[in-house]
């Protein structure tokens, strides 16, 4: 599946070129046009030029938060 085939709103990981190498954006695809796409990550919106993308794929939803561990009875 390529980025143009992925529906807006889908959770994705996008690997793209930056100066000196590559980086990834993990989050929800919020928009896409002929030149760029926007991925909503934990750190905010990442706007990425389509020409810089080397890989894009769908990923499953994030895991549910873990419950805190309970202390054994009798410990302070």
MDAnalysis code that builds the backbone (N, CA, C; Angstrom):
import MDAnalysis as mda
import numpy as np

u = mda.Universe.empty(228, n_residues=76, atom_resindex=np.repeat(np.arange(76), 3), trajectory=True)
u.add_TopologyAttr("name", ["N", "CA", "C"] * 76)
u.add_TopologyAttr("resid", np.arange(1, 77))
u.add_TopologyAttr("resname", ["UNK", "UNK", "UNK", "UNK", "UNK", "UNK", "UNK", "UNK", "UNK", "UNK", "UNK", "UNK", "UNK", "UNK", "UNK", "UNK", "UNK", "UNK", "UNK", "UNK", "UNK", "UNK", "UNK", "UNK", "UNK", "UNK", "UNK", "UNK", "UNK", "UNK", "UNK", "UNK", "UNK", "UNK", "UNK", "UNK", "UNK", "UNK", "UNK", "UNK", "UNK", "UNK", "UNK", "UNK", "UNK", "UNK", "UNK", "UNK", "UNK", "UNK", "UNK", "UNK", "UNK", "UNK", "UNK", "UNK", "UNK", "UNK", "UNK", "UNK", "UNK", "UNK", "UNK", "UNK", "UNK", "UNK", "UNK", "UNK", "UNK", "UNK", "UNK", "UNK", "UNK", "UNK", "UNK", "UNK"])
u.atoms.positions = np.array([
    [0.861, -1.177, 0.000],
    [0.000, 0.000, 0.000],
    [0.907, 1.240, 0.000],
    [0.613, 2.183, -0.856],
    [1.383, 3.419, -0.901],
    [0.589, 4.535, -0.237],
    [1.263, 5.621, 0.078],
    [0.598, 6.707, 0.801],
    [-0.675, 7.199, 0.104],
    [-0.696, 7.353, -1.220],
    [-1.955, 7.795, -1.844],
    [-3.128, 6.834, -1.641],
    [-2.831, 5.569, -1.321],
    [-3.891, 4.569, -1.123],
    [-4.377, 4.503, 0.328],
    [-3.663, 5.144, 1.251],
    [-4.010, 5.065, 2.666],
    [-5.061, 6.122, 2.998],
    [-6.183, 5.731, 3.574],
    [-7.233, 6.703, 3.900],
    [-6.802, 7.675, 4.998],
    [-7.211, 8.921, 4.863],
    [-6.981, 9.921, 5.900],
    [-7.639, 9.422, 7.184],
    [-6.957, 9.588, 8.319],
    [-7.458, 9.106, 9.600],
    [-6.817, 7.802, 10.042],
    [-6.082, 7.160, 9.149],
    [-5.427, 5.893, 9.453],
    [-4.126, 6.144, 10.210],
    [-3.793, 5.269, 11.155],
    [-2.512, 5.378, 11.871],
    [-1.416, 4.844, 10.956],
    [-0.348, 5.626, 10.791],
    [0.719, 5.303, 9.846],
    [2.084, 5.567, 10.463],
    [3.087, 5.008, 9.830],
    [4.467, 5.416, 10.057],
    [5.005, 5.830, 8.686],
    [5.643, 6.995, 8.657],
    [6.182, 7.539, 7.414],
    [7.668, 7.798, 7.619],
    [8.510, 7.170, 6.811],
    [9.948, 7.439, 6.840],
    [10.240, 8.428, 5.720],
    [10.976, 9.488, 6.074],
    [11.271, 10.514, 5.074],
    [12.663, 11.091, 5.270],
    [13.161, 11.687, 4.182],
    [14.500, 12.256, 4.176],
    [14.531, 13.580, 4.922],
    [15.594, 13.760, 5.707],
    [15.911, 15.050, 6.307],
    [17.390, 15.294, 6.031],
    [17.845, 16.490, 6.304],
    [19.261, 16.779, 6.092],
    [20.098, 15.838, 6.960],
    [20.972, 15.099, 6.326],
    [21.846, 14.187, 7.054],
    [21.309, 12.784, 7.246],
    [20.138, 12.469, 6.738],
    [19.629, 11.108, 6.889],
    [18.134, 10.989, 6.737],
    [17.544, 10.192, 7.627],
    [16.117, 9.902, 7.587],
    [15.523, 10.043, 8.979],
    [14.216, 10.218, 9.043],
    [13.492, 10.197, 10.304],
    [12.110, 9.619, 10.053],
    [11.395, 9.318, 11.121],
    [10.062, 8.725, 11.012],
    [9.030, 9.609, 11.696],
    [7.827, 9.573, 11.167],
    [6.674, 10.199, 11.810],
    [5.658, 9.083, 12.046],
    [5.285, 8.888, 13.312],
    [4.308, 7.869, 13.689],
    [3.083, 8.573, 14.238],
    [1.943, 8.323, 13.623],
    [0.711, 8.958, 14.087],
    [-0.399, 8.763, 13.082],
    [-1.341, 9.683, 13.105],
    [-2.528, 9.570, 12.250],
    [-2.410, 10.494, 11.044],
    [-2.659, 9.942, 9.874],
    [-2.647, 10.721, 8.643],
    [-3.836, 11.670, 8.680],
    [-3.583, 12.965, 8.712],
    [-4.651, 13.960, 8.844],
    [-5.009, 14.639, 7.527],
    [-4.053, 14.754, 6.605],
    [-4.370, 15.329, 5.296],
    [-3.308, 14.908, 4.292],
    [-3.666, 15.056, 3.025],
    [-2.757, 14.699, 1.939],
    [-3.223, 15.435, 0.693],
    [-2.265, 15.999, -0.048],
    [-2.592, 16.591, -1.338],
    [-1.538, 16.142, -2.343],
    [-1.379, 16.869, -3.427],
    [-0.441, 16.457, -4.480],
    [1.017, 16.661, -4.107],
    [1.319, 17.451, -3.081],
    [2.712, 17.763, -2.766],
    [3.150, 17.385, -1.354],
    [2.210, 17.277, -0.408],
    [2.606, 16.990, 0.968],
    [1.496, 16.283, 1.730],
    [1.883, 15.760, 2.892],
    [0.904, 15.138, 3.783],
    [1.162, 15.639, 5.203],
    [0.181, 15.497, 6.060],
    [0.312, 15.886, 7.455],
    [-0.018, 14.687, 8.327],
    [0.908, 14.404, 9.265],
    [0.739, 13.305, 10.207],
    [0.666, 13.908, 11.601],
    [-0.376, 13.554, 12.360],
    [-0.513, 14.022, 13.734],
    [0.217, 13.053, 14.653],
    [1.342, 13.504, 15.217],
    [2.155, 12.680, 16.097],
    [1.936, 13.114, 17.544],
    [2.560, 12.436, 18.491],
    [2.465, 12.833, 19.902],
    [3.045, 14.222, 20.120],
    [3.982, 14.621, 19.287],
    [4.649, 15.924, 19.434],
    [3.969, 17.032, 18.648],
    [2.929, 16.701, 17.918],
    [2.229, 17.707, 17.122],
    [2.125, 17.288, 15.667],
    [1.779, 18.246, 14.819],
    [1.601, 17.962, 13.401],
    [2.941, 17.990, 12.676],
    [3.173, 16.977, 11.843],
    [4.370, 16.911, 11.001],
    [3.907, 17.021, 9.555],
    [4.325, 18.081, 8.873],
    [4.003, 18.248, 7.462],
    [5.200, 17.778, 6.654],
    [4.966, 16.829, 5.764],
    [6.043, 16.137, 5.059],
    [5.824, 16.257, 3.556],
    [6.867, 16.669, 2.847],
    [6.780, 16.717, 1.380],
    [6.744, 15.294, 0.836],
    [5.845, 15.024, -0.089],
    [5.730, 13.679, -0.652],
    [7.023, 13.259, -1.329],
    [7.742, 14.211, -1.922],
    [8.999, 13.898, -2.601],
    [10.059, 13.381, -1.638],
    [9.933, 13.672, -0.342],
    [10.913, 13.233, 0.661],
    [10.586, 11.873, 1.265],
    [9.398, 11.350, 1.011],
    [8.963, 10.086, 1.627],
    [9.614, 8.906, 0.917],
    [10.197, 8.001, 1.715],
    [10.785, 6.786, 1.157],
    [9.971, 5.542, 1.522],
    [9.140, 5.636, 2.574],
    [8.320, 4.510, 2.997],
    [7.129, 5.027, 3.785],
    [5.987, 4.430, 3.551],
    [4.794, 4.741, 4.346],
    [3.980, 3.461, 4.454],
    [3.539, 3.169, 5.684],
    [2.696, 1.987, 5.863],
    [1.767, 2.194, 7.047],
    [0.694, 1.414, 7.038],
    [-0.254, 1.470, 8.141],
    [0.315, 0.680, 9.318],
    [-0.081, 1.078, 10.516],
    [0.335, 0.380, 11.733],
    [-0.886, 0.199, 12.614],
    [-0.855, -0.801, 13.493],
    [-2.016, -1.031, 14.367],
    [-2.160, 0.081, 15.401],
    [-3.320, 0.161, 16.037],
    [-3.533, 1.155, 17.090],
    [-2.515, 0.969, 18.215],
    [-2.246, 2.035, 18.971],
    [-1.309, 1.896, 20.081],
    [-1.875, 0.962, 21.146],
    [-1.001, 0.316, 21.911],
    [-1.496, -0.569, 22.977],
    [-2.181, 0.236, 24.068],
    [-3.075, -0.415, 24.775],
    [-3.765, 0.242, 25.896],
    [-2.751, 0.548, 26.992],
    [-2.957, 1.622, 27.735],
    [-2.037, 1.939, 28.836],
    [-2.016, 0.801, 29.854],
    [-0.831, 0.562, 30.406],
    [-0.706, -0.481, 31.427],
    [-1.201, 0.034, 32.763],
    [-1.777, -0.872, 33.545],
    [-2.212, -0.509, 34.899],
    [-0.988, -0.400, 35.783],
    [-1.010, 0.494, 36.766],
    [0.122, 0.554, 37.688],
    [0.209, -0.717, 38.522],
    [1.429, -1.054, 38.863],
    [1.612, -2.250, 39.700],
    [1.098, -1.979, 41.109],
    [0.517, -3.000, 41.695],
    [0.051, -2.884, 43.075],
    [1.154, -3.366, 44.004],
    [1.321, -2.658, 45.104],
    [2.323, -3.095, 46.076],
    [1.786, -4.282, 46.860],
    [2.691, -5.200, 47.204],
    [2.256, -6.348, 48.027],
    [1.764, -5.857, 49.396],
    [0.848, -6.579, 49.965],
    [0.288, -6.233, 51.274],
    [1.423, -6.221, 52.311],
    [1.429, -5.187, 53.161],
    [2.412, -5.103, 54.235],
    [3.652, -4.316, 53.886],
    [3.762, -3.781, 52.655],
    [4.916, -2.950, 52.308],
    [4.521, -1.482, 52.427],
    [5.470, -0.657, 52.867],
    [5.126, 0.774, 53.039],
    [4.981, 1.500, 51.735],
])
